[in-house]
Amino acid sequence: MLVLLLAGALADPVQSGPMVLYTDVLSGPNVGGENNNGAYLSVFGKNFGSPSGLGKVTKVFIGGAEVASYRYLGP
C-alpha cells in the first residue's frame, strides 16, 4: 500500500494546502531501477510551493520515508 504524505511551506497563508490531482503508481518496487532506488513516482497537483524548493521546502514521504531524489519536469 502506498501512503503519500506531502510536507511543504506555503508562501500565502490564505492559499489551501497541497493537493494531489494525479499520481501514476499505486505500488512499485523499492529496489532496482536507477541507482537501485526503486520505481519512479510522478505526482501532479497544485499548491506544492516553488519548484526551487522541491526537496528542500517541499518534500515527499512514502510510508514515513522520504523519497530518494526529486526531479521537476515543469508544469
Order of alpha helices (4+ residues) and beta strands (2+ residues): beta-beta-beta-beta-beta
